[in-house]
Amino acid sequence: MDIAILGGTGKEGAGLAARWAAAGHAVVIGSRDAARARAKAAELRALTGKSAVTGESNAEAARRGGVIVLALPAAGLAQTLPELAEGCRGKVVVSTVVPLSFGGGRLFTPPPAGSSAEEAQALLPEATVVAAFHHIAAHELSATEHAIECDLLLCGGDAAAKATVAELGRSMGLRAIDVGGLGNAGPLEGITAVLATINRRYKLKNSGIKITGL
Ligand SMILES: NC(=O)c1ccc[n+]([C@@H]2O[C@H](COP(=O)([O-])OP(=O)(O)OC[C@H]3O[C@@H](n4cnc5c(N)ncnc54)[C@H](OP(=O)(O)O)[C@@H]3O)[C@@H](O)[C@H]2O)c1
């Protein structure tokens, strides 16, 4: 599958790219600066030994991707997504975005839409947004020599879109768990604030979530 990762120059996007490239997918790294995306793609080709990693501007990456992954900060969605609407039309858009603010007292700071995924869906009305990968730490993704110790919790309003994202998760060795409609994106994103707190308190970089009883 051709996967475009917008904001793929960052830690989370690059980690996802490394795992998907290793699994045999073609990956296009997107950036606000195409040169930066190409440099990151070259780095990932060297790291993974896979040639199907390229870099483009976010707009061109969105046009090329069959599935589009949002791996940029929550604060950038409103400015970034309207320009990418054409490239995202009719496609599955995966939101990994978590609205966390590390400066003040409250970590989880969701937008008025309730979650970053719902904000993305409102900004991209002709795409189908699935919320996923919030609990898979960049540090865990980039440690490609070992399996990821975490479940993939995902939610969205479209069963076929969720099946596509579940398959992408399975291709990197994750167990995918459907947690319902996009209205559950807020709780999913919020759990990341809990994981970030656990990481701080116990000096970790990669706490994650596993569901029991399934
Ligand atoms: N890091 C993790 O462990 C982790 C885990 C789960 C979920 N997430 C979520 O995944 C997303 C990416 O995380 P990250 O740690 O990789 O973030 P990051 O490094 O802060 O940002 C990723 C990329 O987004 C682009 N960007 C930065 N500010 C932007 C803006 N205002 N508008 C548009 N693009 C902007 C930058 O790329 P260019 O400058 O090249 O455009 C940057 O390299 C976040 O929403 C985060 O909450 C992260």
The ligand as an SDF file (V2000), in Angstrom:
LIG
                    3D

 48 52  0  0  0  0  0  0  0  0999 V2000
    6.1210   11.2270   19.7830 N   0  0  0  0  0  0  0  0  0  0  0  0
    5.3550   10.2160   20.2110 C   0  0  0  0  0  0  0  0  0  0  0  0
    5.8130    9.2890   20.9030 O   0  0  0  0  0  0  0  0  0  0  0  0
    3.8870   10.1890   19.8280 C   0  0  0  0  0  0  0  0  0  0  0  0
    3.1170    9.0800   20.2130 C   0  0  0  0  0  0  0  0  0  0  0  0
    1.7710    9.0360   19.8150 C   0  0  0  0  0  0  0  0  0  0  0  0
    1.2230   10.0860   19.1020 C   0  0  0  0  0  0  0  0  0  0  0  0
    1.9900   11.1520   18.7650 N   0  0  0  0  0  0  0  0  0  0  0  0
    1.3900   12.2550   18.0010 C   0  0  0  0  0  0  0  0  0  0  0  0
    1.9450   12.2290   16.6980 O   0  0  0  0  0  0  0  0  0  0  0  0
    2.0760   13.5780   16.2220 C   0  0  0  0  0  0  0  0  0  0  0  0
    3.5320   13.8010   15.8290 C   0  0  0  0  0  0  0  0  0  0  0  0
    4.3460   13.6320   16.9740 O   0  0  0  0  0  0  0  0  0  0  0  0
    5.9070   13.9890   16.9400 P   0  0  0  0  0  0  0  0  0  0  0  0
    6.4390   13.7090   18.2720 O   0  0  0  0  0  0  0  0  0  0  0  0
    6.5390   13.3490   15.7560 O   0  0  0  0  0  0  0  0  0  0  0  0
    5.7730   15.5640   16.7240 O   0  0  0  0  0  0  0  0  0  0  0  0
    6.7710   16.6930   16.2110 P   0  0  0  0  0  0  0  0  0  0  0  0
    8.1220   16.1070   16.0300 O   0  0  0  0  0  0  0  0  0  0  0  0
    6.5840   17.8460   17.1140 O   0  0  0  0  0  0  0  0  0  0  0  0
    6.1380   17.0900   14.8150 O   0  0  0  0  0  0  0  0  0  0  0  0
    6.1350   16.2480   13.6940 C   0  0  0  0  0  0  0  0  0  0  0  0
    6.3420   17.0720   12.4380 C   0  0  0  0  0  0  0  0  0  0  0  0
    5.2300   17.9710   12.2440 O   0  0  0  0  0  0  0  0  0  0  0  0
    5.6660   19.1030   11.5350 C   0  0  0  0  0  0  0  0  0  0  0  0
    5.1450   20.3020   12.1980 N   0  0  0  0  0  0  0  0  0  0  0  0
    5.6000   20.8640   13.3590 C   0  0  0  0  0  0  0  0  0  0  0  0
    4.8360   21.9240   13.6830 N   0  0  0  0  0  0  0  0  0  0  0  0
    3.8920   22.0370   12.7090 C   0  0  0  0  0  0  0  0  0  0  0  0
    2.8330   22.9490   12.4740 C   0  0  0  0  0  0  0  0  0  0  0  0
    2.5750   23.9640   13.3170 N   0  0  0  0  0  0  0  0  0  0  0  0
    2.0530   22.7660   11.3820 N   0  0  0  0  0  0  0  0  0  0  0  0
    2.3140   21.7420   10.5170 C   0  0  0  0  0  0  0  0  0  0  0  0
    3.3250   20.8590   10.6660 N   0  0  0  0  0  0  0  0  0  0  0  0
    4.0910   21.0000   11.7760 C   0  0  0  0  0  0  0  0  0  0  0  0
    7.1990   19.0970   11.5180 C   0  0  0  0  0  0  0  0  0  0  0  0
    7.5920   18.6970   10.2210 O   0  0  0  0  0  0  0  0  0  0  0  0
    8.0850   19.7590    9.1160 P   0  0  0  0  0  0  0  0  0  0  0  0
    8.7370   20.8990    9.8460 O   0  0  0  0  0  0  0  0  0  0  0  0
    9.0570   18.9360    8.3410 O   0  0  0  0  0  0  0  0  0  0  0  0
    6.8580   20.1340    8.3540 O   0  0  0  0  0  0  0  0  0  0  0  0
    7.5520   17.9920   12.4960 C   0  0  0  0  0  0  0  0  0  0  0  0
    8.7210   17.2890   12.1270 O   0  0  0  0  0  0  0  0  0  0  0  0
    1.6170   14.5060   17.3520 C   0  0  0  0  0  0  0  0  0  0  0  0
    0.2880   14.9070   17.1380 O   0  0  0  0  0  0  0  0  0  0  0  0
    1.7100   13.6140   18.5730 C   0  0  0  0  0  0  0  0  0  0  0  0
    0.7680   13.9770   19.5710 O   0  0  0  0  0  0  0  0  0  0  0  0
    3.3190   11.2200   19.1030 C   0  0  0  0  0  0  0  0  0  0  0  0
  1  2  1  0
  2  3  2  0
  2  4  1  0
  4  5  1  0
  4 48  2  0
  5  6  2  0
  6  7  1  0
  7  8  2  0
  8  9  1  0
  8 48  1  0
  9 10  1  0
  9 46  1  0
 10 11  1  0
 11 12  1  0
 11 44  1  0
 12 13  1  0
 13 14  1  0
 14 15  2  0
 14 16  1  0
 14 17  1  0
 17 18  1  0
 18 19  2  0
 18 20  1  0
 18 21  1  0
 21 22  1  0
 22 23  1  0
 23 24  1  0
 23 42  1  0
 24 25  1  0
 25 26  1  0
 25 36  1  0
 26 27  1  0
 26 35  1  0
 27 28  2  0
 28 29  1  0
 29 30  1  0
 29 35  2  0
 30 31  1  0
 30 32  2  0
 32 33  1  0
 33 34  2  0
 34 35  1  0
 36 37  1  0
 36 42  1  0
 37 38  1  0
 38 39  2  0
 38 40  1  0
 38 41  1  0
 42 43  1  0
 44 45  1  0
 44 46  1  0
 46 47  1  0
M  CHG  2   8   1  16  -1
M  END
$$$$
